[in-house]
Amino acid sequence: MERKLELLSPAGDWERLEMAVAYGADAVYLAGDTFGMRSFAGNFSPEELRRAADLCRRRGVALHVTCNTMPRNQEVDRLPQWLAWLEDCGVTAVILADVGVLALAKRYAPSVKIHISTQASIVSYQAARAWHDLGADRVILARELTLEEIAEIRAKTPASLEIETFAHGAMCVSYSGRCLLSNYMTGRDANRGACAQPCRYQYALVEEKRPGEYFPVYEDEKGTYIMNSRDMCMIDHLPDLIAAGVDSVKIEGRAKSAYYAAIVTGAYRHCIDDVLAGRPLDPVWRAEVEKVSHRHYSTGFFYGQPGQFTQDARYIRDWQVVAEVVSCDQTGLATASLRNKFAQGDAIELVGPDVRPVAFTAPMMADETGAPLEEPRHPQMKFQIQLPCYAPPHSFLRACRENS
């Protein structure tokens, strides 16, 4: 295929930014310390954002900054200064959902591209056209669209308007956002980045005159599934996304781990490259999306209504990171930083940027003084380990530990 498909990865903090860049993202999206929809991600101070922009510029990676809350009166006065800062840092695009923010962005950040957030709930070509007429360079479509609907939007909008869609990650029960449940129940507003995820609580019924006596709410013997949302995974269907006219595929997960950002980015990077080169997907990289914490996967609404999933609501966590590679010489002798316990003789696996997963048995290690070490014991401690091959910084050692 001749068309390029942008891989857009989450960067919730500096560590996750470095991982996304190292593992092959074409673009990353992140938030400053204000106006973003993920207040519980690490996010970036103004100076950190400038550092992030410099890193992305050096690595040829586009930087998209979220500004997709709905600002209230008392917040609007701070927007011009923030948008001017984004312009000064040289970010690629600002992601917004409010028409007032768009007007300010055109005035105070004229060199920055305008991307319309999924919070705007764009589900038709008319909505996409209207945003384009207002100055948008890209629309991020609502997640409840089918591939046929996306193809029609592509066919009936200007070619200069880019189309982005989520392709991987968690899907909330209010797919295009604008959910009020968290605000109503906890006072934490999902539309301002503070969702408490009450849709994932385990509920029971309490009778007024029987306090402390709980009656479980069951749809069947396994539990309830009213708000049981699977994770999206379109890694097997990238050609269909390209055929529908999508320009950018987005990985959800700014609040997820650095390991998640790395592994899912790496998997999609290799599979996109395979598709664009006309090769079948390499099953080694396809398997990587199964090695991060996730709910059961689905293809969302791309092929029609996904239906109710009633198997279970648990997260699948079969792999645990035990260490991260800090440095490594060409013989594979590495300095690593401990994340979770493991010991000599354990079955572990190495994976890294462009390093195919390789299983091996953990050898005798050494501490920083060179003394033999059977088991690193202190979190973040540095130790030496002989790897089966060279591995660049940000590579991981992991162990298969069911329900870890």
C-alpha positions in Angstrom: 0.0 0.0 0.0 1.2 3.5 -0.8 -0.7 5.4 1.8 1.0 6.2 5.1 -0.9 5.6 8.3 0.1 7.6 11.3 0.6 5.8 14.6 -0.4 8.1 17.5 0.6 7.0 21.0 -0.2 8.2 24.5 2.3 9.9 26.7 0.9 10.5 30.1 4.2 11.6 31.6 7.9 11.9 30.6 8.7 8.2 31.0 5.7 7.2 28.8 6.7 9.8 26.3 10.2 8.3 26.0 8.7 4.8 25.6 6.3 5.8 22.9 9.1 7.6 20.9 11.6 4.7 21.4 9.1 2.1 20.3 8.1 3.8 17.0 5.3 6.3 17.4 4.9 8.7 14.5 3.1 11.1 16.8 2.3 11.3 20.5 -0.4 13.1 22.4 -0.1 14.5 25.9 -1.5 17.2 28.2 -0.1 20.1 30.0 -1.0 20.7 33.6 -4.3 22.3 32.7 -7.2 22.0 30.2 -6.6 18.2 29.6 -9.0 15.3 29.9 -6.8 13.1 32.0 -6.0 14.9 35.3 -4.7 11.7 36.9 -2.0 11.1 34.3 1.3 12.6 35.2 1.0 15.3 32.6 3.5 18.0 31.8 4.4 21.4 33.4 5.1 24.2 30.9 8.9 23.6 31.1 8.5 19.8 30.8 6.3 20.5 27.7 9.0 22.5 26.1 11.5 19.6 26.8 8.9 17.2 25.3 8.6 19.4 22.2 12.4 19.4 21.8 12.6 15.6 22.2 9.9 15.1 19.6 11.5 17.6 17.2 14.9 15.8 17.4 13.2 12.4 16.8 10.9 13.5 14.0 7.8 12.8 16.0 4.7 15.0 15.9 3.5 16.4 19.2 -0.2 16.8 19.9 -1.3 18.6 23.1 -4.8 18.1 24.5 -6.9 21.1 25.4 -10.2 19.3 25.2 -12.0 20.2 28.4 -14.9 22.6 28.2 -13.5 25.7 29.9 -15.8 27.7 32.2 -15.9 31.5 32.4 -13.3 31.7 35.2 -10.9 29.6 33.1 -11.2 31.3 29.7 -8.9 34.2 30.6 -6.0 31.8 31.1 -6.4 30.2 27.7 -4.6 32.8 25.5 -1.4 32.6 27.6 -1.5 28.8 27.5 -2.1 28.6 23.7 0.6 31.2 23.1 3.0 29.0 25.1 2.1 26.0 22.9 2.9 28.1 19.8 6.2 29.2 21.3 7.2 25.6 22.2 6.5 24.5 18.6 4.0 21.8 19.2 2.4 20.2 16.1 -1.3 20.3 17.0 -3.7 21.2 19.8 -6.6 18.8 20.4 -9.8 20.7 21.4 -13.5 20.2 21.6 -14.9 23.7 22.3 -15.6 26.2 19.5 -14.5 29.1 21.8 -11.1 27.4 22.3 -10.8 27.0 18.6 -11.3 30.7 18.0 -8.6 31.5 20.6 -6.2 28.9 19.2 -6.5 30.4 15.7 -5.6 33.8 17.2 -2.9 32.9 19.8 -1.4 29.7 18.2 -1.7 30.3 14.5 1.1 27.9 13.5 -0.4 25.0 15.5 -2.7 22.6 13.8 -6.3 22.2 15.0 -7.5 18.7 15.8 -11.1 18.3 17.0 -11.4 15.9 19.9 -13.5 12.8 20.1 -15.3 14.8 22.9 -17.0 16.7 20.1 -18.8 13.5 19.2 -18.4 13.8 15.4 -20.6 11.2 13.8 -21.4 12.7 10.3 -19.7 14.2 7.3 -21.7 17.4 7.9 -20.2 17.9 11.4 -16.7 17.1 10.0 -17.3 19.7 7.2 -18.5 22.3 9.7 -15.4 21.9 11.9 -13.2 22.1 8.7 -14.9 25.3 7.7 -14.1 26.8 11.1 -10.4 26.0 10.6 -9.9 22.4 11.8 -7.1 20.4 10.2 -8.2 17.0 11.6 -11.2 15.4 13.2 -11.0 12.6 15.7 -14.2 10.6 15.1 -16.6 9.3 17.7 -15.9 5.7 18.6 -19.3 4.3 17.8 -18.9 4.7 14.0 -18.7 1.8 11.6 -16.1 1.5 8.9 -18.8 2.2 6.3 -19.7 5.4 8.0 -16.1 6.5 8.2 -15.6 5.8 4.5 -18.7 8.0 3.7 -17.3 10.8 5.9 -14.0 10.5 4.1 -15.7 10.6 0.7 -17.8 13.6 1.5 -15.2 15.9 3.3 -12.3 17.9 1.8 -9.2 15.9 1.1 -7.3 18.4 3.2 -9.2 17.3 6.4 -7.4 14.5 8.1 -9.4 11.7 9.8 -8.2 10.1 13.1 -9.8 7.3 14.9 -9.1 5.2 18.1 -7.9 1.8 17.2 -6.8 0.3 20.5 -7.5 0.6 24.2 -10.2 1.0 26.8 -13.7 2.1 25.7 -15.9 3.8 28.4 -19.6 3.1 28.4 -20.2 6.6 27.2 -18.1 6.1 24.1 -17.8 9.6 22.8 -17.5 11.1 26.2 -19.8 13.7 27.9 -20.5 11.2 30.7 -22.2 12.6 33.8 -22.2 9.5 36.0 -18.9 10.2 37.8 -19.9 13.8 38.5 -23.3 12.8 39.8 -22.0 10.1 42.1 -18.6 11.4 43.3 -18.4 15.1 42.4 -15.4 14.2 40.0 -16.3 15.5 36.5 -15.4 13.1 33.7 -15.6 16.0 31.2 -12.9 17.8 33.1 -10.5 14.9 33.3 -11.4 13.5 36.7 -13.5 10.4 36.0 -13.8 8.1 39.0 -15.0 5.2 36.7 -18.1 4.4 38.7 -19.3 2.3 35.7 -16.7 -0.3 36.8 -17.8 -0.5 40.5 -19.2 -3.7 41.8 -22.7 -2.8 43.0 -25.1 -4.4 45.5 -28.7 -3.6 46.6 -29.3 -2.3 50.2 -32.9 -2.3 51.6 -33.7 0.9 53.6 -34.4 -0.8 56.9 -31.6 -3.4 56.7 -28.4 -1.3 56.8 -25.3 -3.3 56.2 -27.2 -6.1 54.6 -26.1 -6.3 50.9 -27.9 -8.1 48.1 -25.7 -8.8 45.1 -27.1 -7.6 41.7 -26.7 -10.5 39.3 -27.6 -10.9 35.6 -26.4 -14.5 35.9 -24.3 -16.5 38.3 -21.1 -14.7 37.1 -22.2 -11.2 37.9 -23.6 -8.2 36.0 -22.6 -6.8 32.6 -24.7 -3.7 32.1 -21.6 -1.5 31.9 -19.1 -4.2 31.1 -17.0 -2.7 28.3 -14.4 -4.6 26.4 -11.1 -3.0 25.2 -10.8 -2.2 21.5 -8.1 -3.9 19.4 -7.9 -3.3 15.6 -4.4 -4.6 15.0 -5.8 -7.4 12.8 -7.8 -5.0 10.7 -5.4 -2.2 9.8 -6.0 -2.7 6.0 -9.7 -2.0 6.6 -8.9 1.2 8.5 -6.7 2.4 5.6 -9.3 1.4 3.0 -11.9 3.5 4.9 -9.7 6.5 4.6 -8.3 6.9 8.1 -5.1 8.9 8.3 -4.2 8.3 11.9 -4.8 5.4 14.3 -4.8 6.3 18.0 -3.8 4.2 21.0 -5.8 5.0 24.1 -4.0 5.0 27.4 -2.4 8.2 28.8 -3.2 7.0 32.3 -1.7 3.5 31.7 1.8 2.3 32.4 5.0 3.0 30.5 5.2 -0.7 29.7 1.8 -0.5 28.1 2.8 2.6 26.1 5.9 0.8 24.9 4.6 -2.6 24.1 1.4 -1.6 22.3 3.2 1.1 20.3 5.8 -1.4 19.3 3.2 -4.0 18.2 1.3 -1.5 16.1 4.5 0.0 14.6 5.6 -3.4 13.3 2.1 -4.4 12.1 1.5 -1.1 10.3 4.9 -1.5 8.6 3.9 -5.0 7.5 0.6 -3.8 6.1 2.1 -0.9 4.2 4.8 -3.1 2.8 2.2 -5.7 1.7 3.5 -8.4 4.1 1.3 -10.6 6.4 1.4 -9.6 10.0 4.3 -11.0 11.9 2.6 -13.1 14.6 5.5 -12.3 17.0 4.5 -8.7 17.1 0.8 -9.3 16.9 1.1 -11.4 20.1 2.5 -8.4 22.0 -0.9 -6.8 22.5 -1.9 -9.9 24.6 1.1 -9.3 26.9 -0.2 -6.0 28.5 -3.0 -5.6 31.1 -6.3 -5.5 29.2 -9.9 -6.5 29.2 -11.1 -9.0 26.6 -10.6 -7.4 23.2 -13.2 -6.5 20.6 -13.4 -4.5 17.4 -15.8 -1.9 18.9 -18.4 -0.6 16.5 -16.3 -0.8 13.3 -18.2 -3.8 12.0 -21.5 -3.0 13.6 -23.0 -3.2 17.1 -20.6 -5.2 19.3 -23.3 -6.7 21.4 -23.3 -7.4 25.2 -20.3 -9.3 26.5 -21.2 -11.6 29.4 -18.1 -13.8 29.9 -16.5 -11.7 32.7 -15.3 -8.2 33.5 -11.8 -9.0 34.7 -8.5 -7.6 33.4 -6.2 -10.1 31.9 -2.7 -9.7 33.5 -0.6 -12.6 32.5 2.8 -10.8 32.3 4.7 -8.8 34.9 7.7 -6.5 34.2 10.6 -7.5 36.4 13.3 -5.1 35.2 14.1 -2.3 32.7 17.3 -2.1 30.7 19.3 1.0 31.5 22.3 0.3 29.3 23.8 -2.6 27.4 27.0 -3.4 25.5 27.2 -5.3 22.2 27.8 -8.6 24.0 24.4 -8.3 25.9 26.0 -7.4 29.2 23.4 -5.0 30.6 22.7 -2.8 33.6 19.1 -3.1 34.6 16.8 -1.5 37.1 14.5 -3.8 39.2 10.8 -3.5 39.0 9.4 -6.7 40.5 11.1 -9.7 42.2 12.8 -12.4 40.2 15.7 -14.7 40.7 18.4 -16.8 39.1 16.8 -19.8 37.3 13.4 -18.0 36.6 12.0 -18.2 33.1 12.0 -14.6 31.8 11.6 -12.8 28.4 13.5 -9.9 26.9 11.7 -7.4 24.6 12.6 -4.0 23.4 12.5 -1.4 20.6 13.0 -3.5 17.5 14.1 -6.4 19.8 12.0 -9.5 19.0 10.9 -11.2 22.2 13.4 -13.9 23.3 12.9 -16.2 26.3 15.8 -17.3 28.5 16.6 -18.4 32.0 17.8 -15.7 34.3 21.5 -16.3 35.0 23.5 -15.4 38.1 23.6 -11.6 38.3 25.9 -9.0 40.0 25.3 -6.0 42.1 26.8 -2.6 41.4 30.0 -3.6 43.2 30.4 -6.7 41.0 29.4 -9.2 43.8 27.4 -12.2 42.7 23.7 -11.7 43.0 21.0 -14.5 42.9 18.1 -12.2 43.4 17.8 -8.4 43.2 15.7 -7.4 46.2 15.3 -3.6 46.4 12.9 -1.6 44.1 14.8 0.4 41.5 18.1 -1.1 42.4 20.7 -1.3 39.6 22.3 -4.7 38.8 24.2 -6.4 36.0 22.7 -9.2 33.9 23.9 -11.1 30.9 21.2 -10.9 28.2 20.9 -13.3 25.2 21.5 -10.3 22.8 22.1 -6.6 22.7 19.1 -4.6 24.0 18.8 -0.8 23.8 17.7 1.3 26.8 14.0 1.1 27.6 13.9 -2.7 26.8 12.1 -4.8 29.4 12.6 -8.1 31.2 9.2 -9.7 32.0 7.9 -12.9 33.5 4.7 -14.8 32.7 2.8 -14.7 36.0 -0.9 -15.4 35.6 -3.1 -12.8 37.4 0.1 -11.0 38.7 
